[in-house]
């Protein structure tokens, strides 16, 4: 059996009623332990954004936009708005209502749309354990005109009103635009939350459990003496300088689940930073911090999310440990975020939309992964079937799509030390991406930046160094890993050896015997560094079971060494991509996507960010392929 969010809430209440501590006493204790802290966070964000409080003691924070695709997958006549409602008491007045006022100028709001208020409740299945209770107002604004600026505010029936924000609907015809992308973001502040009132009082969470701050003192970018100790917030702000039409986040959104294996929740040892064997840490109030962190951008620019392994949240929708059938753990995401309902049934984070002449696809790599198999295969093949039909339709005559961009979490192609390449994702997407000429694949999971040369059928077709022009129709797919969004950084592979072996029959020679070095514009290290895009000691994950990760208990695959020649750009700091789309003047003309990699605060540069790589993807508009 499976549970909806409402059914899960009902189960929570029944379980709580059988325990010596009541739900009411938990909420009262929660108020004493930290609701003031969470309310204070929301109150500050509300005030900074120009809000005015009403009589109910409720503030509105964490506003974010999402596209609502319509005819032809174009989001030109609707927009989804979601915001969090936070009170000092942890509850809302029974008759409180929420609205979104929409108009064509600040203070001129001619349309009022009532928002549904969603109460997201979850209990951890720990006797006497914590309860989470959060409220979200959700509205879909319809009947909008394409390529039009709209102003909006969120208003409550008690007189509470947010400051003005605005957005622009997608154009009817293709026009130049920019979008940005990153992954593995998290927060730089731990929540001061009520969910842990059952524990002894504490001043705050140790660093690196429910925030990103597990940096070593010597870290040159985010360490003790570095100039930027909040890279997640910094990267988010820097993306705003590019004035994007939308932002893609390729999974591992806020790290409310820092364990990341989709197992049941148990935070009895959270203060030590460790979950019991077979369990995951989880703190729903990390979402409060994250949504406030992104609001200055996301309230004005649609943010589109894919799901990663840290988004398999053990509180909502994953009921295997309750005797039910396995689901995906995305129940909280459905309430907090707005996934377009254009994908296969039962896969909420799988969807598509168009913007201009670009088609964008969000995939759930958790369902395809052979590395972490908690969610592997849950759709029964529906995701790959849907992906095939979508790609076929977009490569047919008259679709209006020239470029196809896919974004997902686990890497199909990467040489990073911690996760490298996921064989399950590669097996699923590489044949389809090759056949239907996907142009750009945006990945996360590995906390660094890496760009491949163009790839067809798993093989490099040509070198594409900084400044190169790639013709995807003949050269293949460019894969980028942008897991450099804020979490503590991962290294590339060490020198070939027992911990990083090459495959059988491969003997590294010359510089290929050295540790895999960074490789990007302006990088001029002292001593010997790799200058080749060949990596002899990478690996990919196979479906065959390997040794379970110590203390985790999640089903995992095994590692297979491989030698690759496609790792063109490597940077282990914080970065994002900005993609500039130039549509064709007419059908049959050329159209381009310029992919720029912008790195945060290169040590010693004195600049807020530096461009470290650029390639141009070029196509002939209207080109079709046989299905």
KERO-99914 format. One record per residue (C-alpha): residue in one letter; x, y, z. Coordinates in nm, 3 decimals, decimal comma. Layout:
// residues N
[rec A; [X; Y; Z]] ...
// end
This chain:
// residues 627
[rec X; [0,000; 0,000; 0,000]] [rec X; [0,109; 0,359; -0,064]] [rec X; [0,025; 0,683; 0,115]] [rec X; [-0,072; 1,025; -0,008]] [rec X; [0,048; 1,321; 0,200]] [rec X; [-0,296; 1,346; 0,360]] [rec X; [-0,299; 0,974; 0,439]] [rec X; [0,050; 1,003; 0,583]] [rec X; [-0,074; 1,287; 0,808]] [rec X; [-0,362; 1,067; 0,924]] [rec X; [-0,117; 0,788; 1,004]] [rec X; [0,100; 1,036; 1,193]] [rec X; [-0,190; 1,143; 1,411]] [rec X; [-0,289; 0,783; 1,486]] [rec X; [0,066; 0,694; 1,582]] [rec X; [0,101; 0,998; 1,803]] [rec X; [-0,223; 0,914; 1,982]] [rec X; [-0,074; 0,581; 2,091]] [rec X; [0,235; 0,742; 2,243]] [rec X; [0,272; 0,885; 2,594]] [rec X; [0,341; 1,228; 2,446]] [rec X; [0,059; 1,403; 2,264]] [rec X; [0,070; 1,600; 1,942]] [rec X; [-0,044; 1,909; 2,131]] [rec X; [0,237; 1,876; 2,386]] [rec X; [0,490; 1,828; 2,106]] [rec X; [0,376; 2,146; 1,937]] [rec X; [0,379; 2,337; 2,265]] [rec X; [0,730; 2,213; 2,337]] [rec X; [0,828; 2,303; 1,983]] [rec X; [0,712; 2,658; 2,040]] [rec X; [0,928; 2,685; 2,351]] [rec X; [1,229; 2,529; 2,180]] [rec X; [1,263; 2,723; 1,863]] [rec X; [0,956; 2,839; 1,671]] [rec X; [1,065; 3,192; 1,755]] [rec X; [1,389; 3,127; 1,567]] [rec X; [1,218; 3,003; 1,252]] [rec X; [0,956; 3,277; 1,269]] [rec X; [1,233; 3,533; 1,309]] [rec X; [1,403; 3,407; 0,993]] [rec X; [1,080; 3,436; 0,796]] [rec X; [0,993; 3,770; 0,954]] [rec X; [1,326; 3,920; 0,847]] [rec X; [1,287; 3,795; 0,491]] [rec X; [0,930; 3,925; 0,484]] [rec X; [1,039; 4,271; 0,601]] [rec X; [1,337; 4,294; 0,364]] [rec X; [1,104; 4,211; 0,074]] [rec X; [0,874; 4,500; 0,170]] [rec X; [0,602; 4,309; 0,352]] [rec X; [0,344; 4,456; 0,589]] [rec X; [0,215; 4,246; 0,880]] [rec X; [-0,152; 4,186; 0,948]] [rec X; [-0,338; 4,098; 1,266]] [rec X; [-0,291; 3,719; 1,273]] [rec X; [0,082; 3,713; 1,347]] [rec X; [0,162; 3,534; 1,019]] [rec X; [0,431; 3,631; 0,767]] [rec X; [0,483; 3,525; 0,406]] [rec X; [0,830; 3,426; 0,291]] [rec X; [1,014; 3,202; 0,048]] [rec X; [0,816; 3,307; -0,260]] [rec X; [0,916; 3,123; -0,576]] [rec X; [0,788; 3,094; -0,933]] [rec X; [0,758; 2,797; -1,167]] [rec X; [0,648; 2,763; -1,528]] [rec X; [0,307; 2,618; -1,613]] [rec X; [0,344; 2,479; -1,966]] [rec X; [0,041; 2,508; -2,190]] [rec X; [-0,023; 2,433; -2,557]] [rec X; [0,292; 2,320; -2,732]] [rec X; [0,466; 2,296; -2,391]] [rec X; [0,503; 2,676; -2,391]] [rec X; [0,460; 2,853; -2,052]] [rec X; [0,339; 3,179; -2,201]] [rec X; [-0,008; 3,216; -2,048]] [rec X; [0,033; 3,096; -1,687]] [rec X; [0,271; 3,104; -1,391]] [rec X; [0,275; 2,913; -1,062]] [rec X; [0,342; 3,103; -0,739]] [rec X; [0,421; 2,934; -0,409]] [rec X; [0,506; 3,094; -0,074]] [rec X; [0,548; 2,976; 0,282]] [rec X; [0,320; 3,095; 0,563]] [rec X; [0,496; 3,107; 0,900]] [rec X; [0,352; 3,197; 1,240]] [rec X; [0,505; 3,243; 1,582]] [rec X; [0,280; 2,965; 1,723]] [rec X; [0,323; 2,705; 1,449]] [rec X; [-0,045; 2,712; 1,352]] [rec X; [-0,270; 2,929; 1,134]] [rec X; [-0,609; 3,084; 1,218]] [rec X; [-0,883; 2,847; 1,106]] [rec X; [-1,043; 3,091; 0,860]] [rec X; [-0,727; 3,250; 0,721]] [rec X; [-0,730; 3,278; 0,340]] [rec X; [-0,448; 3,359; 0,098]] [rec X; [-0,457; 3,541; -0,237]] [rec X; [-0,221; 3,646; -0,512]] [rec X; [-0,294; 3,989; -0,656]] [rec X; [-0,173; 4,036; -1,016]] [rec X; [-0,144; 4,348; -1,227]] [rec X; [0,064; 4,537; -1,481]] [rec X; [0,241; 4,775; -1,240]] [rec X; [0,338; 4,796; -0,871]] [rec X; [0,028; 4,883; -0,671]] [rec X; [-0,200; 4,824; -0,969]] [rec X; [-0,338; 4,476; -0,917]] [rec X; [-0,651; 4,420; -1,123]] [rec X; [-0,684; 4,044; -1,068]] [rec X; [-0,714; 3,843; -0,748]] [rec X; [-0,648; 3,468; -0,745]] [rec X; [-0,717; 3,265; -0,432]] [rec X; [-0,429; 3,041; -0,327]] [rec X; [-0,476; 2,700; -0,173]] [rec X; [-0,311; 2,662; 0,169]] [rec X; [-0,133; 2,328; 0,203]] [rec X; [-0,049; 2,194; 0,549]] [rec X; [0,251; 1,965; 0,527]] [rec X; [0,275; 1,744; 0,835]] [rec X; [0,510; 1,457; 0,902]] [rec X; [0,618; 1,246; 1,200]] [rec X; [0,937; 1,049; 1,217]] [rec X; [0,811; 0,714; 1,346]] [rec X; [1,041; 0,749; 1,648]] [rec X; [0,859; 0,701; 1,981]] [rec X; [0,839; 1,042; 2,141]] [rec X; [1,015; 1,187; 1,840]] [rec X; [0,972; 1,516; 1,656]] [rec X; [0,692; 1,641; 1,437]] [rec X; [0,719; 1,874; 1,140]] [rec X; [0,443; 2,122; 1,053]] [rec X; [0,468; 2,372; 0,765]] [rec X; [0,220; 2,571; 0,556]] [rec X; [0,241; 2,670; 0,188]] [rec X; [0,017; 2,894; -0,023]] [rec X; [-0,003; 2,781; -0,386]] [rec X; [-0,168; 2,954; -0,680]] [rec X; [-0,164; 2,916; -1,057]] [rec X; [-0,204; 3,245; -1,241]] [rec X; [-0,380; 3,181; -1,571]] [rec X; [-0,500; 3,381; -1,869]] [rec X; [-0,174; 3,577; -1,896]] [rec X; [-0,040; 3,734; -2,214]] [rec X; [0,288; 3,612; -2,366]] [rec X; [0,606; 3,819; -2,333]] [rec X; [0,445; 4,047; -2,073]] [rec X; [0,572; 4,179; -1,741]] [rec X; [0,333; 4,110; -1,453]] [rec X; [0,358; 4,241; -1,097]] [rec X; [0,220; 4,042; -0,807]] [rec X; [0,196; 4,025; -0,430]] [rec X; [0,073; 3,763; -0,184]] [rec X; [-0,201; 3,884; 0,051]] [rec X; [-0,371; 3,720; 0,349]] [rec X; [-0,725; 3,782; 0,469]] [rec X; [-0,597; 3,935; 0,796]] [rec X; [-0,431; 4,222; 0,608]] [rec X; [-0,083; 4,071; 0,572]] [rec X; [0,069; 4,164; 0,237]] [rec X; [0,408; 4,103; 0,078]] [rec X; [0,613; 4,354; -0,113]] [rec X; [0,582; 4,374; -0,490]] [rec X; [0,754; 4,123; -0,717]] [rec X; [0,732; 4,070; -1,090]] [rec X; [0,792; 3,817; -1,367]] [rec X; [0,785; 3,801; -1,748]] [rec X; [0,589; 3,536; -1,936]] [rec X; [0,755; 3,340; -2,214]] [rec X; [0,748; 3,495; -2,562]] [rec X; [0,521; 3,370; -2,838]] [rec X; [0,803; 3,371; -3,093]] [rec X; [1,166; 3,279; -3,034]] [rec X; [1,375; 3,571; -2,908]] [rec X; [1,725; 3,588; -2,756]] [rec X; [1,739; 3,487; -2,390]] [rec X; [1,969; 3,348; -2,121]] [rec X; [1,913; 3,073; -1,867]] [rec X; [2,132; 2,959; -1,578]] [rec X; [2,193; 2,620; -1,418]] [rec X; [2,361; 2,464; -1,117]] [rec X; [2,311; 2,179; -0,867]] [rec X; [2,396; 2,055; -0,516]] [rec X; [2,318; 2,384; -0,347]] [rec X; [2,214; 2,352; 0,019]] [rec X; [2,223; 2,638; 0,268]] [rec X; [2,489; 2,820; 0,464]] [rec X; [2,269; 2,848; 0,775]] [rec X; [2,130; 2,567; 0,987]] [rec X; [1,765; 2,596; 1,092]] [rec X; [1,669; 2,704; 1,442]] [rec X; [1,374; 2,475; 1,445]] [rec X; [1,109; 2,331; 1,677]] [rec X; [1,126; 1,976; 1,549]] [rec X; [1,394; 1,878; 1,798]] [rec X; [1,235; 2,008; 2,119]] [rec X; [1,233; 1,652; 2,246]] [rec X; [1,613; 1,666; 2,266]] [rec X; [1,802; 1,855; 2,528]] [rec X; [1,827; 2,226; 2,439]] [rec X; [2,122; 2,313; 2,220]] [rec X; [2,270; 2,636; 2,094]] [rec X; [2,271; 2,517; 1,734]] [rec X; [2,355; 2,230; 1,508]] [rec X; [2,720; 2,138; 1,465]] [rec X; [2,858; 2,263; 1,135]] [rec X; [2,803; 2,052; 0,828]] [rec X; [2,496; 1,854; 0,936]] [rec X; [2,204; 2,068; 0,822]] [rec X; [2,410; 2,334; 0,645]] [rec X; [2,701; 2,349; 0,400]] [rec X; [2,962; 2,464; 0,649]] [rec X; [3,182; 2,155; 0,670]] [rec X; [3,480; 2,335; 0,519]] [rec X; [3,832; 2,282; 0,635]] [rec X; [4,011; 2,587; 0,770]] [rec X; [4,260; 2,567; 0,483]] [rec X; [3,994; 2,557; 0,211]] [rec X; [4,106; 2,836; -0,029]] [rec X; [3,755; 2,933; -0,129]] [rec X; [3,533; 2,881; 0,177]] [rec X; [3,777; 2,812; 0,461]] [rec X; [3,875; 3,007; 0,771]] [rec X; [4,069; 3,278; 0,588]] [rec X; [3,870; 3,285; 0,264]] [rec X; [3,666; 3,583; 0,154]] [rec X; [3,347; 3,389; 0,073]] [rec X; [3,212; 3,167; 0,350]] [rec X; [2,862; 3,142; 0,200]] [rec X; [2,911; 3,004; -0,153]] [rec X; [2,555; 2,869; -0,190]] [rec X; [2,409; 3,215; -0,132]] [rec X; [2,683; 3,377; -0,340]] [rec X; [2,631; 3,156; -0,645]] [rec X; [2,256; 3,218; -0,626]] [rec X; [2,314; 3,594; -0,624]] [rec X; [2,568; 3,577; -0,906]] [rec X; [2,318; 3,395; -1,128]] [rec X; [2,088; 3,694; -1,088]] [rec X; [2,350; 3,916; -1,255]] [rec X; [2,290; 3,723; -1,579]] [rec X; [1,920; 3,823; -1,585]] [rec X; [1,809; 3,468; -1,669]] [rec X; [1,469; 3,383; -1,814]] [rec X; [1,474; 3,078; -1,583]] [rec X; [1,708; 2,876; -1,364]] [rec X; [1,757; 2,500; -1,361]] [rec X; [1,860; 2,319; -1,042]] [rec X; [1,975; 1,966; -1,126]] [rec X; [1,895; 1,800; -0,793]] [rec X; [2,016; 1,795; -0,432]] [rec X; [1,823; 2,108; -0,357]] [rec X; [1,848; 2,199; 0,011]] [rec X; [1,988; 1,889; 0,191]] [rec X; [1,710; 1,857; 0,447]] [rec X; [1,812; 1,490; 0,410]] [rec X; [2,192; 1,509; 0,449]] [rec X; [2,228; 1,129; 0,447]] [rec X; [2,096; 1,101; 0,092]] [rec X; [2,005; 0,734; 0,056]] [rec X; [1,624; 0,745; 0,082]] [rec X; [1,601; 0,535; 0,398]] [rec X; [1,371; 0,584; 0,701]] [rec X; [1,430; 0,886; 0,922]] [rec X; [1,592; 0,864; 1,262]] [rec X; [1,758; 1,170; 1,410]] [rec X; [1,838; 1,030; 1,752]] [rec X; [2,207; 1,087; 1,680]] [rec X; [2,174; 1,402; 1,468]] [rec X; [2,381; 1,613; 1,706]] [rec X; [2,680; 1,391; 1,623]] [rec X; [2,617; 1,419; 1,251]] [rec X; [2,550; 1,050; 1,207]] [rec X; [2,235; 0,851; 1,141]] [rec X; [2,186; 0,502; 1,286]] [rec X; [2,261; 0,217; 1,046]] [rec X; [1,987; 0,180; 0,788]] [rec X; [1,839; 0,524; 0,861]] [rec X; [1,871; 0,881; 0,727]] [rec X; [1,895; 1,212; 0,908]] [rec X; [1,617; 1,454; 0,811]] [rec X; [1,516; 1,805; 0,915]] [rec X; [1,221; 1,960; 0,726]] [rec X; [1,302; 2,309; 0,853]] [rec X; [1,609; 2,328; 0,630]] [rec X; [1,352; 2,404; 0,360]] [rec X; [1,257; 2,726; 0,541]] [rec X; [1,618; 2,845; 0,525]] [rec X; [1,660; 2,745; 0,160]] [rec X; [1,341; 2,905; 0,030]] [rec X; [1,430; 3,232; 0,201]] [rec X; [1,783; 3,207; 0,060]] [rec X; [1,660; 3,187; -0,300]] [rec X; [1,360; 3,423; -0,272]] [rec X; [1,543; 3,736; -0,397]] [rec X; [1,590; 3,554; -0,729]] [rec X; [1,314; 3,292; -0,735]] [rec X; [1,034; 3,542; -0,663]] [rec X; [1,121; 3,711; -0,994]] [rec X; [1,260; 3,426; -1,208]] [rec X; [1,108; 3,078; -1,245]] [rec X; [1,319; 2,809; -1,080]] [rec X; [1,278; 2,460; -1,224]] [rec X; [1,389; 2,165; -1,011]] [rec X; [1,503; 1,809; -1,076]] [rec X; [1,543; 1,562; -0,789]] [rec X; [1,867; 1,413; -0,658]] [rec X; [1,954; 1,148; -0,403]] [rec X; [1,936; 1,399; -0,113]] [rec X; [1,582; 1,479; -0,229]] [rec X; [1,454; 1,127; -0,153]] [rec X; [1,318; 1,257; 0,175]] [rec X; [1,244; 0,984; 0,429]] [rec X; [0,947; 1,160; 0,588]] [rec X; [0,713; 1,207; 0,294]] [rec X; [0,590; 0,934; 0,066]] [rec X; [0,853; 0,664; 0,120]] [rec X; [0,654; 0,399; 0,303]] [rec X; [0,855; 0,081; 0,259]] [rec X; [0,940; 0,077; 0,627]] [rec X; [0,570; 0,109; 0,717]] [rec X; [0,486; -0,215; 0,541]] [rec X; [0,377; -0,040; 0,223]] [rec X; [0,518; -0,057; -0,128]] [rec X; [0,817; 0,166; -0,207]] [rec X; [0,752; 0,510; -0,347]] [rec X; [0,993; 0,791; -0,414]] [rec X; [0,991; 1,020; -0,109]] [rec X; [0,889; 1,330; -0,304]] [rec X; [0,562; 1,401; -0,122]] [rec X; [0,704; 1,713; 0,042]] [rec X; [0,840; 1,842; -0,289]] [rec X; [0,496; 1,824; -0,446]] [rec X; [0,367; 2,059; -0,175]] [rec X; [0,666; 2,296; -0,151]] [rec X; [0,749; 2,321; -0,521]] [rec X; [0,555; 2,329; -0,848]] [rec X; [0,649; 2,054; -1,093]] [rec X; [0,479; 2,092; -1,434]] [rec X; [0,235; 1,808; -1,488]] [rec X; [0,373; 1,717; -1,831]] [rec X; [0,557; 1,394; -1,741]] [rec X; [0,458; 1,031; -1,683]] [rec X; [0,211; 0,953; -1,407]] [rec X; [0,379; 0,877; -1,076]] [rec X; [0,703; 1,063; -1,160]] [rec X; [0,638; 1,417; -1,028]] [rec X; [0,988; 1,552; -1,100]] [rec X; [0,988; 1,431; -1,462]] [rec X; [0,849; 1,696; -1,695]] [rec X; [0,913; 1,911; -2,001]] [rec X; [0,863; 2,268; -2,114]] [rec X; [0,963; 2,490; -2,405]] [rec X; [1,108; 2,838; -2,402]] [rec X; [1,158; 2,994; -2,744]] [rec X; [1,327; 2,736; -2,965]] [rec X; [1,465; 2,537; -2,670]] [rec X; [1,299; 2,228; -2,525]] [rec X; [1,391; 2,147; -2,164]] [rec X; [1,349; 1,805; -2,001]] [rec X; [1,377; 1,726; -1,628]] [rec X; [1,460; 1,362; -1,555]] [rec X; [1,461; 1,172; -1,226]] [rec X; [1,805; 1,009; -1,221]] [rec X; [1,722; 0,840; -0,889]] [rec X; [1,493; 0,612; -1,087]] [rec X; [1,774; 0,525; -1,331]] [rec X; [2,068; 0,505; -1,091]] [rec X; [2,283; 0,195; -1,041]] [rec X; [2,496; 0,364; -0,776]] [rec X; [2,220; 0,432; -0,520]] [rec X; [1,934; 0,192; -0,585]] [rec X; [1,674; 0,300; -0,328]] [rec X; [1,446; 0,436; -0,604]] [rec X; [1,581; 0,245; -0,904]] [rec X; [1,307; 0,133; -1,142]] [rec X; [1,010; 0,269; -0,945]] [rec X; [0,835; 0,389; -1,264]] [rec X; [0,841; 0,044; -1,424]] [rec X; [0,994; 0,190; -1,741]] [rec X; [0,744; 0,476; -1,774]] [rec X; [1,012; 0,746; -1,751]] [rec X; [1,223; 0,612; -2,039]] [rec X; [0,911; 0,549; -2,251]] [rec X; [0,800; 0,909; -2,193]] [rec X; [1,150; 1,041; -2,265]] [rec X; [1,159; 0,853; -2,597]] [rec X; [0,822; 0,991; -2,710]] [rec X; [0,914; 1,346; -2,604]] [rec X; [1,245; 1,342; -2,790]] [rec X; [1,081; 1,193; -3,099]] [rec X; [0,809; 1,461; -3,098]] [rec X; [1,056; 1,745; -3,053]] [rec X; [1,272; 1,625; -3,341]] [rec X; [0,973; 1,603; -3,576]] [rec X; [0,877; 1,867; -3,830]] [rec X; [0,688; 2,166; -3,691]] [rec X; [0,776; 2,117; -3,325]] [rec X; [0,941; 2,459; -3,297]] [rec X; [1,226; 2,301; -3,098]] [rec X; [1,583; 2,341; -3,225]] [rec X; [1,785; 2,278; -2,910]] [rec X; [1,708; 2,012; -2,652]] [rec X; [1,846; 2,051; -2,297]] [rec X; [1,807; 1,773; -2,040]] [rec X; [1,887; 1,819; -1,672]] [rec X; [1,915; 1,549; -1,408]] [rec X; [2,123; 1,460; -1,105]] [rec X; [2,349; 1,152; -1,122]] [rec X; [2,616; 1,193; -1,389]] [rec X; [2,613; 0,984; -1,703]] [rec X; [2,965; 1,110; -1,776]] [rec X; [3,203; 1,241; -1,509]] [rec X; [3,548; 1,158; -1,370]] [rec X; [3,506; 1,299; -1,018]] [rec X; [3,648; 1,088; -0,737]] [rec X; [3,338; 1,056; -0,517]] [rec X; [3,072; 0,938; -0,763]] [rec X; [3,219; 0,945; -1,115]] [rec X; [2,971; 0,814; -1,376]] [rec X; [2,646; 0,629; -1,312]] [rec X; [2,622; 0,332; -1,549]] [rec X; [2,244; 0,311; -1,508]] [rec X; [2,189; 0,671; -1,611]] [rec X; [2,437; 0,632; -1,898]] [rec X; [2,267; 0,314; -2,023]] [rec X; [1,926; 0,484; -2,020]] [rec X; [2,005; 0,823; -2,172]] [rec X; [2,311; 0,785; -2,396]] [rec X; [2,141; 0,583; -2,675]] [rec X; [1,836; 0,812; -2,676]] [rec X; [2,036; 1,134; -2,651]] [rec X; [2,256; 1,017; -2,937]] [rec X; [1,965; 0,908; -3,158]] [rec X; [1,761; 1,223; -3,105]] [rec X; [2,056; 1,463; -3,095]] [rec X; [2,017; 1,613; -2,750]] [rec X; [2,241; 1,920; -2,741]] [rec X; [2,323; 1,977; -2,375]] [rec X; [2,293; 1,753; -2,068]] [rec X; [2,317; 1,930; -1,729]] [rec X; [2,417; 1,704; -1,438]] [rec X; [2,495; 1,735; -1,065]] [rec X; [2,587; 1,490; -0,785]] [rec X; [2,963; 1,551; -0,808]] [rec X; [3,047; 1,872; -0,621]] [rec X; [3,263; 2,032; -0,887]] [rec X; [3,246; 2,151; -1,247]] [rec X; [3,332; 1,928; -1,541]] [rec X; [3,256; 1,954; -1,914]] [rec X; [3,295; 1,676; -2,166]] [rec X; [3,386; 1,684; -2,530]] [rec X; [3,086; 1,596; -2,751]] [rec X; [2,985; 1,231; -2,711]] [rec X; [2,793; 0,990; -2,934]] [rec X; [2,722; 0,631; -2,832]] [rec X; [2,949; 0,674; -2,528]] [rec X; [3,249; 0,784; -2,734]] [rec X; [3,413; 1,122; -2,790]] [rec X; [3,377; 1,246; -3,147]] [rec X; [3,623; 1,535; -3,132]] [rec X; [3,807; 1,766; -2,896]] [rec X; [3,615; 2,079; -2,796]] [rec X; [3,853; 2,305; -2,601]] [rec X; [3,763; 2,643; -2,456]] [rec X; [3,620; 2,860; -2,735]] [rec X; [3,525; 2,570; -2,960]] [rec X; [3,213; 2,546; -3,174]] [rec X; [3,025; 2,216; -3,149]] [rec X; [2,773; 2,096; -3,409]] [rec X; [2,552; 1,863; -3,201]] [rec X; [2,372; 1,720; -3,504]] [rec X; [2,696; 1,555; -3,613]] [rec X; [2,931; 1,587; -3,314]] [rec X; [2,703; 1,465; -3,034]] [rec X; [2,599; 1,562; -2,682]] [rec X; [2,792; 1,791; -2,448]] [rec X; [2,760; 1,684; -2,082]] [rec X; [2,834; 1,930; -1,803]] [rec X; [2,843; 1,859; -1,430]] [rec X; [2,744; 2,171; -1,234]] [rec X; [2,740; 2,018; -0,886]] [rec X; [2,941; 2,322; -0,777]] [rec X; [2,643; 2,512; -0,635]] [rec X; [2,748; 2,545; -0,271]] [rec X; [2,806; 2,215; -0,092]] [rec X; [3,158; 2,125; 0,030]] [rec X; [3,366; 2,044; -0,275]] [rec X; [3,479; 1,709; -0,411]] [rec X; [3,822; 1,629; -0,554]] [rec X; [3,904; 1,480; -0,891]] [rec X; [4,076; 1,141; -0,902]] [rec X; [4,411; 1,087; -0,728]] [rec X; [4,708; 0,932; -0,906]] [rec X; [4,645; 0,585; -1,049]] [rec X; [4,691; 0,321; -0,783]] [rec X; [4,497; 0,083; -0,556]] [rec X; [4,241; 0,351; -0,465]] [rec X; [4,202; 0,467; -0,825]] [rec X; [4,288; 0,176; -1,054]] [rec X; [4,284; 0,189; -1,433]] [rec X; [4,090; -0,083; -1,617]] [rec X; [4,260; -0,408; -1,708]] [rec X; [4,504; -0,371; -1,995]] [rec X; [4,551; 0,007; -1,952]] [rec X; [4,892; 0,127; -1,833]] [rec X; [4,906; 0,501; -1,764]] [rec X; [5,212; 0,669; -1,911]] [rec X; [5,371; 1,010; -1,881]] [rec X; [5,152; 1,278; -1,731]] [rec X; [4,863; 1,032; -1,714]] [rec X; [5,036; 0,873; -1,415]] [rec X; [4,988; 1,197; -1,221]] [rec X; [4,674; 1,287; -1,024]] [rec X; [4,400; 1,413; -1,249]] [rec X; [4,450; 1,789; -1,249]] [rec X; [4,223; 2,082; -1,303]] [rec X; [4,194; 2,213; -1,657]] [rec X; [4,027; 2,545; -1,732]] [rec X; [4,095; 2,886; -1,879]] [rec X; [4,352; 3,084; -1,686]] [rec X; [4,472; 2,791; -1,475]] [rec X; [4,851; 2,802; -1,472]] [rec X; [4,967; 2,590; -1,180]] [rec X; [5,327; 2,545; -1,080]] [rec X; [5,482; 2,204; -1,129]] [rec X; [5,343; 1,924; -1,341]] [rec X; [4,974; 1,905; -1,415]] [rec X; [4,764; 1,705; -1,658]] [rec X; [4,696; 1,882; -1,986]] [rec X; [4,512; 1,591; -2,149]] [rec X; [4,140; 1,520; -2,152]] [rec X; [4,222; 1,150; -2,106]] [rec X; [4,165; 1,002; -1,760]] [rec X; [4,287; 0,644; -1,722]] [rec X; [4,162; 0,581; -1,370]] [rec X; [3,797; 0,683; -1,371]] [rec X; [3,507; 0,444; -1,311]] [rec X; [3,135; 0,390; -1,359]] [rec X; [2,874; 0,222; -1,142]] [rec X; [2,730; -0,111; -1,246]] [rec X; [2,398; -0,261; -1,141]] [rec X; [2,567; -0,559; -0,976]] [rec X; [2,577; -0,508; -0,602]] [rec X; [2,898; -0,394; -0,443]] [rec X; [2,972; -0,358; -0,075]] [rec X; [2,704; -0,149; 0,102]] [rec X; [2,836; 0,183; 0,222]] [rec X; [2,941; 0,145; 0,585]] [rec X; [2,660; 0,234; 0,824]] [rec X; [2,419; 0,329; 0,545]] [rec X; [2,240; 0,008; 0,452]] [rec X; [2,117; 0,143; 0,118]] [rec X; [2,138; -0,086; -0,186]] [rec X; [2,431; 0,018; -0,403]] [rec X; [2,600; -0,098; -0,720]] [rec X; [2,965; -0,180; -0,780]] [rec X; [3,246; 0,018; -0,942]] [rec X; [3,402; -0,069; -1,277]] [rec X; [3,729; 0,107; -1,373]] [rec X; [3,733; 0,282; -1,709]] [rec X; [3,967; 0,494; -1,920]] [rec X; [3,806; 0,796; -2,086]] [rec X; [3,923; 1,061; -2,332]] [rec X; [3,636; 1,310; -2,302]] [rec X; [3,705; 1,506; -1,978]] [rec X; [3,778; 1,844; -2,136]] [rec X; [3,726; 2,101; -1,856]] [rec X; [3,773; 2,040; -1,481]] [rec X; [3,733; 2,292; -1,198]] [rec X; [3,688; 2,193; -0,833]] [rec X; [3,556; 2,527; -0,702]] [rec X; [3,212; 2,688; -0,712]] [rec X; [3,063; 2,770; -1,051]] [rec X; [2,745; 2,779; -1,259]] [rec X; [2,663; 2,798; -1,628]] [rec X; [2,487; 3,078; -1,814]] [rec X; [2,351; 2,976; -2,154]] [rec X; [2,283; 3,245; -2,414]] [rec X; [2,035; 3,141; -2,684]] [rec X; [2,033; 3,319; -3,020]] [rec X; [1,732; 3,203; -3,226]] [rec X; [1,740; 3,187; -3,605]] [rec X; [1,635; 3,481; -3,816]] [rec X; [1,425; 3,241; -4,024]] [rec X; [1,357; 2,869; -4,044]] [rec X; [1,654; 2,702; -4,204]] [rec X; [1,896; 2,959; -4,069]] [rec X; [2,157; 2,897; -3,802]] [rec X; [2,085; 2,919; -3,430]] [rec X; [2,328; 2,902; -3,139]] [rec X; [2,354; 2,832; -2,767]] [rec X; [2,663; 2,977; -2,602]] [rec X; [2,749; 2,794; -2,280]] [rec X; [2,953; 3,012; -2,043]] [rec X; [3,100; 2,874; -1,721]] [rec X; [3,126; 3,139; -1,449]] [rec X; [3,337; 3,058; -1,143]] [rec X; [3,284; 3,222; -0,805]] [rec X; [3,573; 3,423; -0,666]] [rec X; [3,881; 3,258; -0,813]] [rec X; [4,143; 3,292; -0,538]] [rec X; [4,352; 3,601; -0,602]] [rec X; [4,137; 3,727; -0,891]] [rec X; [3,979; 4,015; -0,699]] [rec X; [3,660; 3,966; -0,905]] [rec X; [3,317; 3,842; -0,794]] [rec X; [3,331; 3,581; -1,069]] [rec X; [3,543; 3,485; -1,367]] [rec X; [3,455; 3,316; -1,694]] [rec X; [3,666; 2,999; -1,712]] [rec X; [3,519; 2,825; -2,018]] [rec X; [3,298; 2,895; -2,320]] [rec X; [3,171; 2,686; -2,608]] [rec X; [2,915; 2,751; -2,880]] [rec X; [2,656; 2,489; -2,980]] [rec X; [2,537; 2,556; -3,335]] [rec X; [2,243; 2,413; -3,529]] [rec X; [2,040; 2,459; -3,845]] [rec X; [1,689; 2,565; -3,747]] [rec X; [1,402; 2,334; -3,830]] [rec X; [1,621; 2,032; -3,898]] [rec X; [1,427; 1,709; -3,838]] [rec X; [1,536; 1,349; -3,795]] [rec X; [1,358; 1,022; -3,861]] [rec X; [1,199; 0,864; -3,554]] 
// end
